[in-house]
Amino acid sequence: MVKLPLPSEGIPACSEVIGLHIASLCHLHVDASVAQGVAALGLAWPIAPGQLSGDGPYLAWRSPRECLFLSVDRETLSAFLKLFVPDLNETALAVDLSDAIVAYELTGPNIDLWLSHLVDTLSIPREVGQASCTRMADIRVTLLRLHPERLWLLADKPIKRYVENWLAYSHEGAFQGASGSTSLHRSHSDPGAPLADLDDLPSGSSSSSHHWQAPSR
């Protein structure tokens, strides 16, 4: 079992985002009704690939036919879902993915250095308001740059333990030997034992007790 990296001077940390509500908006094309629907929630449609709109809630470009809506408020998500039901919109459909996606918040300095051990460096969203859909090892992840020192990483929840293993493993690879502690904690009795068994696909149960709680509204 691996714990997520804790804060340490000059080294980024990671925590699971608790209370984040996510919906997928699939669309045939962006017509006036789709653009007006997101505008009603104070969001601009992310026209360009890799664009992240909003400052909470967020609307992130995921592919030419899909965007992700993210909010820490359940009522805001419900309002979004009601805008894109088949009876009201013929070209778009929103589906609640809150129980299917897990989100992690990476915070602190040197986030990009850490990410370079996880994904292709060309896929890292380096500017605030950018998003990317890429591969982390052999799984699909979505990266959202919220602040120069704050980024969300989204992945499929059933492989949550596998994702956490990669986060911890890559953090050790990026920052082992840096000043201060590496901020990783092994649960093995043998201090020289491997950090994690990455060949073992996870059951999906949580392996971390370190969480970031989304603020209530």
HELIX and SHEET records of a PDB file:
HELIX    1   1 ALA A   32  ALA A   39  1                                   8    
HELIX    2   2 ARG A   74  LEU A   83  1                                  10    
HELIX    3   3 ILE A  111  LEU A  115  1                                   5    
HELIX    4   4 THR A  121  SER A  123  5                                   3    
HELIX    5   5 LYS A  157  ILE A  159  5                                   3    
HELIX    6   6 LYS A  160  PHE A  175  1                                  16    
SHEET    1   A 6 ALA A 131  MET A 136  0                                        
SHEET    2   A 6 ILE A 139  HIS A 147 -1                                        
SHEET    3   A 6 ARG A 150  ASP A 156 -1                                        
SHEET    4   A 6 ILE A 101  THR A 107 -1                                        
SHEET    5   A 6 ALA A  13  ILE A  18 -1                                        
SHEET    6   A 6 HIS A 211  GLN A 213  1                                        
SHEET    1   B 5 LEU A  52  SER A  53  0                                        
SHEET    2   B 5 TYR A  58  SER A  63 -1                                        
SHEET    3   B 5 GLU A  66  SER A  71 -1                                        
SHEET    4   B 5 HIS A  21  HIS A  27 -1                                        
SHEET    5   B 5 ALA A  92  ASP A  96 -1                                        
END                                                                             
